[in-house]
Amino acid sequence: MTALLERETALGLLSAEAARARAGTGRLLLFRGPTGAGRSALLDAAAQHGTDHGMRVLRAECSAESAGTALGPVLQLLDPPPCAGLDEDAHRPSRQDGLPARLWRLLRSYASASPLLLTVDNVHLADSASRRWLAEAARRLAELPVLLVASERVQYDIAPPGHGLAHALSPALLRAHAPAPLSADASATLVREAFGADATDAWVDGCVRAGAGLPLLLHALLDDLRTVVPDGGRDGVALPDSCADLYPGAYAAAVLWWLDSAGPETAAVARALAELEEAGDGNAQITDALLAEASGAGAARVAGWLTAMTRLGLLRRDPGHGGPLFAHPLLRGAVLDGWPEEDRLAVHRRAAAYRYRRGDRAEAVAWHLLRAHPEGVGWVTDILLDAATEATRAGRNDDAVAYLRGALDTPMPRERRAEVLTRLGALEFATVRSAGVPRLTEALRLQQAPRERVLTAVTLGTALVHRGEARAAFDVLRGIDDQDDPVLARTVQTAAALLSDHDRDIRREVHQRLRETAQRRPTALSPAVHTLLVRYEAAAGMLSAEVAMERIREFVAAPEDRLLLPYRMSAASTVAQWADALEDADRYVRDGLTQRLSPLHPAHHALLNTRADTDAARGRFAAEAYPDGRPAGVPAGRAAPTNIRAHTVISLVRSGQLADARSIAADVHVDESTDGWQLNRFLYARGVLRAAEGDQVGALDDFLDCGRRQTARDILSPAVSPWRSAAAECHLALGRPEEALPLAEEEYRLAAIWDTPRVVGRALRVLGAATGGRHGLELTGQAVTVLRDGAPTPAPDAGERAADAGPPRGLDLELVPALITHGRQLAAAGHPRRARPLLREAAATADHMGAARLLAEAEQALRDSGARRGPARHTGAGALTDSERRIAALAADGRTNDEIAGLLHLARRTVETHLTSTYRKLGIRRRTALRDALADDGAGENGDRRAG
């Protein structure tokens, strides 16, 4: 009897009542509990106890199948001999009235011969006549040496239960006991008995939760696992994920038995809960009311059932939002096993309708609609489209795509279908480019309204351009170029001008035509087109930065149609960034992006790229802020050459992380058929990487290829990319100053036209290095002066704010190389004492910027000049400002940039800027490395202090 775990109270009660019966005073002992709690095992123990103590044991088991036979369980229990004729009486209605009395006399005759122990299992399934007979017998057992032990299922079900066996009995006539579910420790003991005492905690915990404290379920699970996973419990062996992996299926059968015992109403609620959980909307709590609606049950009974099942152990509460969940995925899967698909879909249809009536947000309703395959109910399409908008605003484009695809499966007018196809095509193109273009093509075919037709054509053209099909894109735009509305005509014209950047021949053709129009009829062009022409002329080396910005500000201030605003801001921000008017560039980008542009709006990528260019100009570009992963379906080594990847490579080179830079560059595919301004940017970046790795020949090839392509596109200004200076430095490194000089001279000529400190200072530095001698020394000295004058010293009271802001306009990125070049020339000319302060300044500034490569170069120049020791370092946690340290600590604790901005009352961009500076000082690339970097550096600082 002690083999049953945690049943000592029940077994003790059984032993006492059996002894009492043997002494001549019987009673009813009733074990009540839920299905699977081990009631039948207790009856088996009772029978064994009676046999062991000389009692005659008689047994009966009730079932749903035998419930139609009057007194069937009693006849089974007493097993009357054939000569008594009681079996015949049971089937003769005219004689049934006397049958209970004769059965009672038979029981008394058995008791007169020997003490009796009677067991009746599942008495709740007995027919009404048998239940009345057993209740009446319980009233008379006090006179007999008879212990009647019965088990009865008592569990909170959705359908209210009927009266139990003890309903009409005085408490003095029976002893009732409810065996509790097995504790976690007892369940763990059973698991370790099955799989060994050394079974892993994870394995044991999984089995315990899947068993839910019910011996029926736990033993069935262990039986399956011993067959399927005989080495279960060892390190590296995981519990199966689904019931499909369990064989021979004892566990699923046990769960099905549990559901059948609970009744169809309870089974429907349990399965509805399992379906809602399995479908996986982890952000939404499954409420009592939602579950009631989804299952068709009453809300009050559902609430009670959830509470009861949680206490029983089959359910648990989600630690996040507190909603009900099954104790283990295997249990949830077993509940759903074999449930028809149509019933599962019906759950979501009812849930969607309920949440729609309740006014839940669109995504909460749409989540069910996607799983319900809804028919054409009027509100379904609206909800799915609203959900797509919510998801897009939250940056969850994959979810938005799913909602839009679902909307397309519903009936809608032609114009609306075209609108949905346009939205869907733009989102799909961002991940699976082959899917986006057909959607947009169909949308253009369906569109009839002129305005929407123009916008769809522009979106399709942008997609084709990004897929490398510029000619096809312009064919699309030409097909809608006959607009009567002047705003729409200008929209097509402006979009064509911006998209022409992706093909050099088209670019030259489009801008030449626009320039001719501007000369003949300037009022025929919108301010947006005039802004694009300023950008073209600035890139072609026709304007100074001052003149370009005067024109840009004039055109930005002019009235413009809303459709054209993003184009204007895109071009204006680009020119402002080239002119080092970075605050203007920030404002223009911000104003352009407030239009909530589609990812396939021609200005969208342009504005984002200008933001990246501006961050890079400040020396604050962080790849984390500009995710640019390889689209789905694109194999390794075939990624597109993008501006973001170019900046990432240069940023990594500057911080000394050449291996990471090499990995990114190697993933990009470049061939002669590829064209576009982003390729040119990437070629320049790869050249920077190759030069840093010592491959000057390879770097020179990249710089010259970049220059050849830029020149063919009429892009000559070094403000766009200083490829001539970079190529000249390669020639110098290869010992060919005569080839470097013409490139440096041409670079300086064009830089003087643009006339900003950054491009002029850089050009003077390289020209001085190529010229050499006294004149070269003068030129590099001028470079230092120009760059210093272009970066004024912060006000004395600027304090930490100025330190956090970094070098004004980011000119230190060019000042440090100028200091190094001028310092080296001074040392070579016999003036090492004059050189060392410059080189120390260069090293300190590079250290503050986190420019590891420039720092190493400056320190080497110092050693070459005869300096005994380098400058004090400004990297590591000790170099962080208070603001950087506060933000870094919050980021290391898992806070998002938006959360940090809210806590510290800062702009999100300010948080990003501080983190970029922090990454550089700590020598890390990713947010996940912050905690270790801060901890390691803190230990180092403590060690330094102790050493000091």
DRENROKOL-162702 format. One record per residue (C-alpha): z, x, y. Coordinates in steps of 0.001 Angstrom, whole numbers, plus 500000, padded with zeros to 6 digits. Layout:
! residues N
ZXY ...
This chain:
! residues 948
500000500000500000 500478502961502395 496748503865502222 495984501414505031 496348503212508371 498530501633511034 499262498581508889 502923499404508155 504213496303509948 501871493993508027 502672495623504705 506405495496505384 506172491821506212 504192491248503026 506768493066500910 509660491057502390 507928487711501956 506949488553498368 510555489406497533 511685486164499126 509165484220497007 510266485932493842 513793484794494722 512565481195494714 511743480508498355 508074480654499168 506215480594502455 502798480881504073 501962484370505367 498980484196507702 497040487296508821 495019486398511900 492544488613513702 488955489278514716 486077489952512363 486222493465511000 489897494098511767 490810494573508082 492232491158507181 490559491201503752 491992494643503071 495460493271503672 494811490479501159 493692493074498629 496921494951499273 498872491709498822 497217491055495459 498001494561494294 501587494204495430 501983490938493496 500573492477490339 502821495512490697 505879493265490994 505144490934488062 503779488009490044 500849485978488872 498038486513491381 495484483801492104 492683484412494641 490071482433496536 487524483336499211 486084480804501604 482544481029502924 480155479034505047 478114478243501944 481074476677500098 482243474637503073 480274471611501833 482330471263498647 485516469278499074 488562471264497930 486238473962496639 488462476904497705 491551475185496194 489760474686492894 488613478298493033 492178479372493746 493948477411490991 491103477749488498 492125474634486464 491364474724482757 488449472508481605 490742470179479752 492375469105482992 489162467390484112 489805468349487727 486347469759488263 484846466393487356 487222464618489724 486006466782492574 482540465305492180 483594461681491770 484275460066495135 486181457235493495 488692459646492060 489052462203494917 492075460486496425 494233461577493536 492799465076493216 495006466806495791 498133465488494058 496946466656490652 496141470095492147 499632470283493606 501135469418490210 499006472131488661 500348474637491201 503940473623490414 503272474063486710 501998477603487353 505044478369489491 507435477118486806 506076479748484457 506017482738486847 506339483595490555 502948483215492203 501091485140494892 498094483228496212 495482484789498524 492904482767500461 490474484858502504 488642483494505579 490526480204505559 488793479257508826 485615478705506759 487289476284504328 486330472612504227 488643470188505972 490088468830502704 491052472310501551 492648473099504923 494712469897504740 495797470709501167 496808474279502109 498733473043505181 500557470444503082 501308473057500437 502804475305503143 505259472523503949 506506472462500317 506534476128499379 510164476593500360 511080474917497029 508840477181494921 508556480898494014 505107480979495652 503829483221498429 500605481935499959 498819484737501865 495826483632503926 493519485365506407 492032483573509357 489507484734511926 490914484396515420 488744485801518178 487713484757521681 484242483289521294 481919481643523780 482039478364521837 485671477118521934 487187477385518439 488668474548516409 492320474270515402 493633476938513075 495515476458509809 498896476753511506 498110474195514205 500102471346512630 502791473501511001 506285474211512220 506782477935513013 509550477970510421 507054477232507653 504983480381508081 504929483966509213 501879485004511193 500765488533512012 497760489848513955 496750493362512918 495720495373515984 492492497394516148 492837500952514929 493994503428517527 491767506331518482 494028508685516514 493826506569513364 490056506258513689 489776510018514212 491782510570511019 489256508524509047 486361510455510592 487928513825509759 488645512657506217 484928511923505887 483548515055507577 486322517616507405 489295518542509507 487147520947511544 484690518281512719 483898518805516390 485687516721518983 482366515390520308 481351514167516852 484728512550516219 484803510914519653 481319509469519148 482240507997515787 485504506576517118 483762504832520041 480970503483517824 483589502138515384 485295500264518238 488641500295516416 487343497895513748 487647499248510186 484603497223509110 482338498964511625 483849502423511295 483641502539507480 480044501251507578 479121503908510148 480713506677508102 478879505491504987 475546505746506825 476352509093508400 477355510687505112 473868509859503851 471844510679506952 473826513592508406 475773515180505537 476601518192507730 477831515990510578 480691517321512625 479404520878512730 478561522639515987 475128521670517259 474898518508515123 474736515394517270 475358511780516422 472072509859515945 470764508199519098 469835504847517593 470432502633514593 466886503376513455 468184506826512488 470940505389510293 470268504761506603 470794502719504479 471782500545507443 475332499593506582 476403499914510198 473690497638511586 474443495115508826 478147495185509689 477424494552513360 475084491701512413 477848490215510248 480198490473513215 477678488652515423 477032485935512822 480760485392512453 481113484945516203 478539482194516341 475154481856518071 476613481365521566 478645484579521419 475766486450519814 473510485376522686 475946486726525286 476469489979523406 472738490522523055 472073489647526687 474664492218527742 473138494799525422 469655494127526796 470747494395530437 472553497629529676 469757499069527545 467146498343530222 469037500816532314 469655499608535859 472540502028536273 472917501240539969 473776497566539439 476929496074537991 476468493437535308 478657490675536677 480155487770534778 477900485341536613 474749487387535975 475529487645532264 476261483930532079 472921483072533691 470987485574531587 472466484267528340 472675480574529207 476446480446528647 479277479137530807 480584481623533372 484271480963532642 483889481583528898 481799484705529559 484522486159531783 487142485537529108 484944486998526398 484328490187528383 488060490640528884 488815490000525217 486098492342523932 487228495091526301 490781494820524988 489463494754521442 487494497977522006 483907496813521632 483324497039525371 484404499447528084 484240499422531862 481710501601533640 483682504321535451 481356504017538443 481090500347539320 483434498791536760 480855496617535028 481016495939531270 479258498287528836 479288498618525069 481664501228523730 478810503358522364 474986503304522469 474860502926518665 476901499748518936 474640498434521689 471551499281519638 472947497538516562 473603494385518594 469945494381519675 468596495345516251 466032492823515081 466314490599518147 462882489128518960 461057490604521956 460531487190523511 464273486580523571 464803489908525306 462191489084527942 463791485685528502 467045487421529458 465292489222532307 463413486125533428 466665484201533766 468406487158535412 465587487607537930 465599483933538861 469368483970539312 469386487098541480 466525485737543554 468431482489544185 471533484486545076 469603486487547666 470001489915546099 467904492733547529 464320492856546339 464673495868544031 467565494253542149 465353491260541372 462198493285540731 463989495450538191 464203492397535927 460730491145536770 459134494359535509 460725493761532124 460083490048531968 456272490020532307 456630487068534670 454005484445535092 452588483469538448 455720482110540082 455209482000543831 458035484336544852 457422486996542178 454643488837544010 456574488887547279 459659490297545597 457729493067543834 455992494098547069 459264494051549005 460852496157546281 458027498671546548 458704498948550278 462423499519549656 461711502204547072 459183503977549285 461594504113552208 464210505595549899 461768508263548719 461541506891545159 457786506759544867 457769506447541067 459753503213541335 457467501970544088 454442502618541879 455999500581539060 456665497628541379 453142497688542782 451618497826539319 453742494842538377 452538492972541460 448927493558540473 449585491657537258 450320488510539258 447706486233540857 447093486875544554 444331486439547149 441541489007547440 442773490499550722 446290490900549447 445117492539546234 443173495029548324 446305495781550341 448353496347547165 445641498543545669 445620500657548828 449368501152548766 449360501863545049 446440504269545221 448133506286547958 451360506587545971 449650507323542653 447538510037544230 450678511982545092 451482512431541387 448392511575539336 445353512161541518 442894510835538976 444581507413539199 444684507064542974 440998507286543857 439777504417541607 442488502144543054 441427502977546605 437758502545545767 438420499064544407 440556498255547458 437708499213549799 435317497002547827 437684494030548154 438571494492551830 436742492271554300 438824492396557494 437422495182559741 440768496743560611 442021496861557037 438637498072555847 438787501029558244 442330501944557245 441480501738553547 438362503883554020 440395506520555880 442975506541553086 440254506911550446 438612509664552470 441889511561552679 442334511288548918 438833512585548269 439336515488550663 442550516524548941 440740516311545628 438165518797546908 435428516232547537 434995516529551308 431334515485551258 432177512298549376 434963511606551861 432599511771554810 430095509574553036 432855506944552844 433629507299556557 429965507118557515 429725503868555578 432125502186558009 431056503965561198 429385500890562692 432497499232564111 432183496817567033 435856497243567902 436135500434570034 439634501207568724 438443501058565122 435383503158565974 437632505778567552 439949505662564559 437058506551562247 435914509246564659 439380510790564968 440095510670561241 436773512399560562 437642515139563061 441011515796561446 439716515643557865 436879518013558711 439423520855558554 438896520803554804 435222521807554912 433954524549557232 430399523240557621 431524519679558325 434195520963560681 431685522869562770 429264519929562801 431884517320563769 433520519366566506 430210520460567982 429185516818568318 432544515903569859 432373518772572358 428932517680573464 430206514141573955 433210515421575893 430904517311578274 428543514392578851 430893511400578679 434562512487578483 435784508907578876 433990507977575676 436605509935573713 440191508867573185 443147511072574187 443654511726570478 440144513171570120 440573515226573296 443790516631571797 441898517577568640 439296519341570777 442023521346572514 443248522391569088 439714523440568097 439175525486571279 442587527106571010 441878528164567427 438469529480568473 440009531801571062 438593529924574050 441902529015575751 445164530581576765 448372529028575505 449291528003579036 446034526120579619 446124524591576148 449645523235576668 448764521856580100 445944519860578532 448072518812575568 450808517449577817 448218515614579887 446667513912576860 450025513148575250 451090511339578413 447906509247578509 447923505671577103 446735505497573519 446275502838570864 448952502758568188 446448503500565430 445547506803567095 449049508021567967 449650509961564711 446376511868565122 447239512797568689 450732513961567765 449403515940564822 447009517987566944 449499518296569833 452258519601567552 449919522193566047 448925523605569442 452544523576570626 453604525528567550 450871528133568121 452000528397571754 455654528923570696 456562525716572526 458632524877569489 460785522190571079 457607520363572113 456237520791568595 459417519308567117 459196516313569417 455539515683568680 456134515870564919 459087513534565181 457122511023567247 454194511173564836 456301510596561751 458127507622563262 454971505616562486 456038505522558786 452721506935557659 451293506566554196 451268509803552179 447480509589552425 447274509135556167 445260512117557466 448020512993559942 450880512768557441 450356516130555741 449300517709559022 452577516748560687 454662517916557738 452786521204557666 453391521727561381 457087521117560811 457019523831558168 455070526138560513 457645525570563235 460531526358560890 458722529504559790 458122530528563421 461873530310563957 462492532302560793 464186529338559168 461709528119556597 463514526958553431 461455525943550415 464218523501549413 463371521349552438 459677521196551472 459310520346547768 455784521192546684 455803521014542900 452696521021540741 451446517417540269 451683515824536843 448829516798534571 448032520037536405 448476522971533986 450301526165534863 448219528529536929 446130525703538397 448303524594541317 446555524069544650 446856526691547398 448960524855549976 450509525788553284 453994525128551878 453418527527548987 452133530102551453 455280529847553565 457442529973550446 455805533204549309 456210534839552741 459837533692553016 460655535137549595 458952538424550432 460892538672553668 464183538151551815 463259540717549166 462750538279546279 459403539636545176 459604538433541571 460058534821542675 457258535175545210 454978536641542535 455739533730540182 454738531147542805 451599533032543787 450546533389540146 450745529609539666 448086529010542320 444419528777541400 441883530352543784 438134530575543266 435028530749545404 434468527001545189 437800526347546875 437720525843550631 439998524620553365 442485525912555884 445367525817553390 443519528262551142 443237530659554073 446969530406554689 447633531142551041 445288534137550985 447194535578553929 450532534965552160 449326536558548938 448183539538550963 451696539860552406 453099539820548870 450655542406547572 451339544693550510 455088544448549859 454492545370546226 452484548437547253 449066547020546308 447436547797549636 443902547485548267 444565544022546847 446316542994550040 443408544196552151 440991542132550050 443091539019550636 443408539586554393 439684540248554813 438798537218552666 441110535110554814 439441536481557942 435939535884556624 436753532270555851 438553531731559162 435686533171561175 433202530937559353 435291527988560552 435340529210564189 439016530072563871 439468533378565653 442865533235567356 445642535402565877 448009532545566714 446641530799563614 446875533762561248 447069537453562259 444839538669559462 443289541496561531 446685543114562220 447657542730558582 444379544264557395 444761547103559913 448224547904558518 446718548084555019 444123550573556266 446892552630557865 448895552600554626 445746553806552816 445298556638555354 442268555142557092 443215554826560802 439557554868561860 439012551595559993 442272550121561238 441562550702564926 438621548256565440 440585545462563732 443652546168565866 441605546301569077 439908542966568337 443267541439567482 444683542581570826 441667541242572714 442113537793571232 445907537942571576 445535538684575276 443458535519575661 446129533371574007 448822535365575799 452111534495574121 454791537134573453 454576536685569703 450848537351569273 450615539933572070 453679541849570872 452449541910567292 448953543002568335 450361545779570582 452565547065567750 449680547379565300 447311548729567929 449862551371568856 450338552350565221 446562552610564744 446047554525568005 448814557071567470 449767559872569829 451262559365573250 449133556310573998 450146554729570714 453792555343571591 453260553624574931 451637550628573222 454491550143570726 456966550490573590 455086547729575414 455301545635572244 459091545948572225 459255545059575914 456977542028575554 458933540671572605 462294541277574265 461175539650577489 459880536700575495 463311536228573854 465866536042576675 469483536839575948 471698533757575455 474100532853578231 477502534592577965 479264531265577340 476851530086574638 479292531266571966 478905530146568385 476258527570569268 473898530357570309 474737532411567257 474032529441565037 470756528762566786 469417532218565907 466910534215567952 465247532053570609 461786531044569432 462143533279566376 460616536303568106 462963538631566238 460567538218563314 458129540321565355 460684542297567380 462183543985564315 458851545457563087 458099546558566667 461464548321566933 460872550059563607 457333551165564495 458346552390567965 461442554114566580 459430555928563924 456925557078566542 459729558328568786 461275560253565912 457875561717564958 457354562756568589 460600564726568534 462922562129570097 465213561079567214 468154560335569522 466052557833571448 464778556383568168 468117555753566469 469458553006568773 466190551123568329 466316551520564574 469980550486564435 469132547395566471 466270546646564080 468525547025561041 471284544868562495 468845542134563524 467101542171560136 470473541999558432 471484538995560556 468210537240559696 468588537954555989 465259539852556053 466065542234553224 462699543949553220 462743544717556956 466366545820556644 465473548326553937 462590549594556056 464822550007559109 467508551816557137 464951554161555639 463608554920559115 467164555675560244 467671558117557398 464321559731558155 465449560164561774 468516562094560640 471117559336561061 474219559980558927 475018556357558115 473413552977558500 474585550090560666 477304547658559654 475976544882557435 475849541284558593 475225539658555246 477569537963552804 480137535236553410 481795537339556074 478672537062558216 478716533254558202 479627531469561395 482340528848561263 479723526094561326 477733527723558529 480873528133556449 481911524484556890 478470523202555968 478119525618553041 481480524537551619 480493520872551749 477105521611550174 478774523632547414 480975520609546669 477860518533545997 477433516769549336 473879515912550377 472465516986553745 472696513405555007 476345513156553940 477185516467555627 475439515361558802 477468512159558822 480783513874558170 480292516531560853 478391514302563320 475323516560563288 471598515967563055 470149516385559561 467814519131560834 470825521032562178 472386520960558727 469138522236557173 468942525039559744 472501526195559038 471940526114555287 468735528146555625 470637530812557559 473426530693554968 471022531190552056 469607534266553712 472981535805554453 474173535152550906 470890536290549309 470330533047547387 467497530509547129 469049527356545776 471882525035546654 473280525321543130 474023529009543743 476216528347546790 479538527936544987 479246531186543023 477889533097546018 480770531994548239 483316532743545509 481862536141544605 481551537226548204 485039536002548942 486366538180546135 484424541097547519 485826540565550991 489362540429549649 488732543612547760 487378545278550887 490445544211552840 492763545559550165 490814548787550081 491124549034553843 
